[in-house]
Amino acid sequence: MMRPITICLAAALLAAPAETFAQAKTPAPKAPAAKTAPARPGAAAPAGPYDATNPQNLTELLTAAGAKAAPPRREEDSVFVAITSAAANFSVQFAGCNANARGCQAVLFDALLPTGTPTLTQINGFNQSSVVCRMYQDRQAKPHVTYAALLLKSDSRDSGRTHLAAWQGCLADAVTFVRDPNAYLAVAP
C-alpha cells in the first residue's frame, strides 16, 4: 500500500510545477517601451520546440530552475549528466539514445542520500510505500533514491517540469526516510 503522505506530497508537487519552476517559464510579453529583464546567469533560454527525447531539453529545464549541469558523458546508448543544485546533487541518465545522443527512450534520476544507513528490509518497506520513487543500496551499502520515466516525443515542457517536481518529491521523501526509517515506516499503511 502507498503511504498517504507520499500521495499528498506527489499530488501537491504535480499540481504546482509552475510555482516550483517559475523561472523556467517564458515571461509574459511586455509593452514595447519596457526593458527585458536580464537573463539569470547560467540559465539558457529555451531554444525552439521542446523535445523530451533530447537530453539537452531536460538539462535546460534544470539549469533554468537554478541547477548546474556538467557536460554530458556518453556510454553506448546512454547519456549521463551530473547535476549540482541547492537541494541535492544527483545524476541523470538518458537511456536508449540513438548514435547522435538524441531520441532517448527513458530517463533515470539517481541521488546518493546524505545520511542514514537503512536496512534492506527498511528500504523494501520504503519501496512498497511509494508509487514513483525507488531506493537501493550501492556496493558500499549506501542508500540511493531513484525516479525513472519513459520519454515521448509528445511530451511538453510542462511534462518535463512535472518529472522534475516528482523527482523533488522523491528526494524529500527519501531524505525524511533515511533520517528515521522506523518513524517513517510506522505511519505507512
Solvent accessible surface area in square Angstrom, and as a share of the most:
residue,aa,sasa,rsa
1,M,176,0.79
2,M,52,0.23
3,R,12,0.04
4,P,74,0.47
5,I,92,0.47
6,T,7,0.04
7,I,81,0.41
8,C,87,0.52
9,L,51,0.25
10,A,30,0.23
11,A,55,0.43
12,A,59,0.46
13,L,33,0.16
14,L,76,0.38
15,A,89,0.69
16,A,29,0.22
17,P,23,0.14
18,A,44,0.34
19,E,142,0.64
20,T,46,0.27
21,F,6,0.03
22,A,58,0.45
23,Q,103,0.46
24,A,6,0.05
25,K,91,0.38
26,T,110,0.64
27,P,99,0.62
28,A,79,0.62
29,P,135,0.85
30,K,114,0.48
31,A,67,0.52
32,P,143,0.90
33,A,101,0.78
34,A,51,0.39
35,K,179,0.76
36,T,120,0.70
37,A,67,0.52
38,P,129,0.81
39,A,88,0.68
40,R,108,0.39
41,P,128,0.81
42,G,74,0.71
43,A,26,0.20
44,A,50,0.39
45,A,81,0.63
46,P,65,0.41
47,A,77,0.60
48,G,50,0.48
49,P,125,0.78
50,Y,29,0.11
51,D,32,0.17
52,A,4,0.03
53,T,9,0.05
54,N,20,0.10
55,P,8,0.05
56,Q,94,0.42
57,N,14,0.07
58,L,6,0.03
59,T,26,0.15
60,E,27,0.12
61,L,8,0.04
62,L,13,0.06
63,T,22,0.13
64,A,12,0.10
65,A,32,0.24
66,G,34,0.33
67,A,11,0.08
68,K,149,0.63
69,A,35,0.27
70,A,42,0.33
71,P,118,0.74
72,P,92,0.58
73,R,126,0.46
74,R,98,0.36
75,E,91,0.41
76,E,168,0.75
77,D,71,0.37
78,S,10,0.06
79,V,4,0.02
80,F,44,0.18
81,V,4,0.02
82,A,56,0.44
83,I,3,0.02
84,T,74,0.43
85,S,32,0.21
86,A,120,0.93
87,A,87,0.68
88,A,24,0.18
89,N,99,0.51
90,F,20,0.08
91,S,45,0.29
92,V,1,0.01
93,Q,47,0.21
94,F,1,0.01
95,A,34,0.27
96,G,21,0.20
97,C,9,0.06
98,N,71,0.36
99,A,94,0.72
100,N,115,0.59
101,A,16,0.13
102,R,97,0.36
103,G,34,0.33
104,C,1,0.01
105,Q,121,0.54
106,A,26,0.20
107,V,2,0.01
108,L,60,0.30
109,F,0,0.00
110,D,23,0.12
111,A,4,0.03
112,L,93,0.46
113,L,9,0.05
114,P,98,0.62
115,T,75,0.43
116,G,34,0.33
117,T,118,0.68
118,P,2,0.01
119,T,74,0.43
120,L,117,0.58
121,T,110,0.64
122,Q,31,0.14
123,I,7,0.03
124,N,78,0.40
125,G,19,0.18
126,F,0,0.00
127,N,33,0.17
128,Q,115,0.51
129,S,3,0.02
130,S,7,0.04
131,V,94,0.54
132,V,63,0.36
133,C,3,0.02
134,R,104,0.38
135,M,7,0.03
136,Y,87,0.33
137,Q,52,0.23
138,D,39,0.20
139,R,236,0.86
140,Q,128,0.57
141,A,53,0.41
142,K,100,0.42
143,P,4,0.03
144,H,26,0.12
145,V,0,0.00
146,T,16,0.09
147,Y,16,0.06
148,A,65,0.50
149,A,14,0.11
150,L,136,0.68
151,L,15,0.07
152,L,102,0.51
153,K,148,0.63
154,S,99,0.64
155,D,26,0.14
156,S,56,0.36
157,R,52,0.19
158,D,82,0.42
159,S,32,0.21
160,G,3,0.03
161,R,12,0.05
162,T,45,0.26
163,H,35,0.15
164,L,2,0.01
165,A,0,0.00
166,A,10,0.08
167,W,4,0.01
168,Q,63,0.28
169,G,6,0.06
170,C,0,0.00
171,L,17,0.09
172,A,49,0.38
173,D,9,0.05
174,A,0,0.00
175,V,32,0.19
176,T,72,0.42
177,F,0,0.00
178,V,4,0.02
179,R,175,0.64
180,D,70,0.36
181,P,21,0.13
182,N,106,0.54
183,A,53,0.41
184,Y,7,0.03
185,L,43,0.22
186,A,83,0.64
187,V,87,0.50
188,A,24,0.18
189,P,84,0.53
